[in-house]
Amino acid sequence: MPSQWQQYVQNGLRMGYEGWLDHMLRKAPYEKPTPSFWRRHRHDRLVERWIRAVGADRLTVVVVDDRDRDGLMRTFEALLGLPENLLRPVPDTANRSLTLAETEMLRKLNVEFRGNGLPDELYSKLVRNGAVMHMKNTCSPTAEDVKISTPDWAVEAAGRIGAEMVEHIGATGVRVVGDPSLLSADPRQRTGTAGPAVAEARIAPEAAAQALYGALAAAAAAPVRHTAEAKSRTVHQTSSKELIRVLGHRCLKKLRRG
C-alpha cells in the first residue's frame, strides 16, 4: 500500500497517506480517489477473472515472497522449462519508490499545481517526466531517509482482506506456487518491529536540487504551450512562497523563448 500510494502521488494524487488508506479500507465502495487499486490488488477477484477466461485447470497462481529477491525469476524458469539462473535482474533506478520526504514534497507540489488550474500536459512533461524522473535517476535513498510507514489499524485491516483472498483463492482449485499465507502475513512480525517508528522526514538538498533541475531541463528541451491561466490575485494577497513560484514560471518562459 505505501508503494502504490507514492506511485499515485507521482501521477498527481494530492491526498495524504492516512487519508488515502481511510478511503481504501474504511469507505465503501473503496473506489475513490484511486479506483484502480483494488482492481489490481484484490488477487482473489483477479484469479476469478482469469478462471472465467481460461479455466481453473489452466491457471497457476504464483505467490511472491519479498524476502527472496530472485524467487520470481527462478519460478518462471521452472514453469517455462528454462535453464536455472538464465534470468537476471536488471537494475532500474527510475523504478525505485520515493521516500516519505520525496513523496510529501511532490504531493504538496501537486496541491499547488492543481489548485492553480495548470494543465495536465504541463504536469506530465515538467513534473512526472522531468522533476520526478531526474530525481529518481540521480539520487538513491540512504539509511537515514524515512520510509513510508503504514499505521497499525491499516496493517490489521489489510491483513484481514489478505486472509479473505487466501481463502477464496484456495476454494477455486487453481494450482498455487509459493506460500499463500504470505498474502495475509503481518509485516511487523516478519521484520521484528512493533509498529512504525516516529521520525522526522526531511528532503535531502541534493534530491530537491535534482528535482528542480529536472523540471527546468524538461522545460528547456520540450516547451509546453498551454492556454490555462493560474488564478490571479494582487501582490498583497500573495505569500512570499507563491511569489517565488510565479518568478519561477517567468524564468521558465524566458527559457522557452531561448
Beta strands, then each sheet from edge to edge (+ up, - down):
strand 1: 60-62
strand 2: 175-177
sheet 1: 1+ 2+
end
